[in-house]
């Protein structure tokens, strides 16, 4: 079984590392805002949601039926 999420994770990880070269991750920087940071947060959240859904189904959760 191939892990479809691994390449996405690695790509997100590289982008966060690149970002850390520009913005020092520190509690004093909590007010720093960037479209790039918000994009990364959204993409991470979407991936967490996808993985959670797959894990739920893989562990016996019910698959929602399509409703018209």
C-alpha positions as CSV (number, residue, x, y, z in Angstrom):
1,X,0.0,0.0,0.0
2,X,1.4,3.4,-1.0
3,X,1.1,6.4,1.3
4,X,-0.4,9.1,-0.8
5,X,0.0,11.7,2.0
6,X,3.8,11.3,2.4
7,X,4.9,13.4,-0.7
8,X,2.4,16.1,0.3
9,X,3.7,16.1,3.9
10,X,7.3,16.4,2.6
11,X,6.4,19.3,0.4
12,X,4.7,21.1,3.2
13,X,7.7,20.4,5.5
14,X,10.1,21.9,2.9
15,X,7.9,25.0,2.6
16,X,7.8,25.5,6.4
17,X,11.6,25.1,6.6
18,X,12.0,27.7,3.9
19,X,9.7,30.0,5.8
20,X,11.7,29.6,8.9
21,X,14.7,31.1,7.1
22,X,12.7,34.3,6.7
23,X,10.7,34.4,9.9
24,X,12.1,33.3,13.2
25,X,9.6,31.0,14.9
26,X,9.2,32.5,18.3
27,X,6.3,33.6,20.6
28,X,7.3,37.2,20.0
29,X,6.5,36.8,16.3
30,X,2.8,35.8,16.9
31,X,1.7,39.0,15.3
32,X,3.5,38.4,12.0
33,X,1.0,37.9,9.2
34,X,1.6,36.7,5.7
35,X,-0.5,35.2,3.0
36,X,2.0,32.5,2.7
37,X,1.7,31.6,6.4
38,X,-2.1,31.5,6.1
39,X,-1.9,29.4,2.9
40,X,0.4,26.9,4.7
41,X,-2.0,26.7,7.7
42,X,-5.0,26.0,5.4
43,X,-3.1,23.4,3.4
44,X,-2.0,21.6,6.6
45,X,-5.6,21.7,8.0
46,X,-6.9,20.2,4.7
47,X,-4.3,17.4,4.8
48,X,-5.1,16.7,8.5
49,X,-8.8,16.5,7.6
50,X,-8.2,14.1,4.7
51,X,-5.9,11.8,6.8
52,X,-8.4,11.8,9.7
53,X,-11.3,10.9,7.3
54,X,-9.2,8.0,5.8
55,X,-8.2,6.8,9.3
56,X,-11.8,6.9,10.5
57,X,-13.0,4.8,7.6
58,X,-10.0,2.4,7.9
59,X,-10.9,1.8,11.5
60,X,-14.5,0.9,10.9
61,X,-16.2,4.2,10.5
62,X,-19.2,4.4,8.3
63,X,-18.8,5.8,4.8
64,X,-21.3,8.6,4.1
65,X,-23.7,7.8,1.3
66,X,-24.1,10.3,-1.5
67,X,-27.3,12.3,-1.2
68,X,-28.9,14.1,-4.1
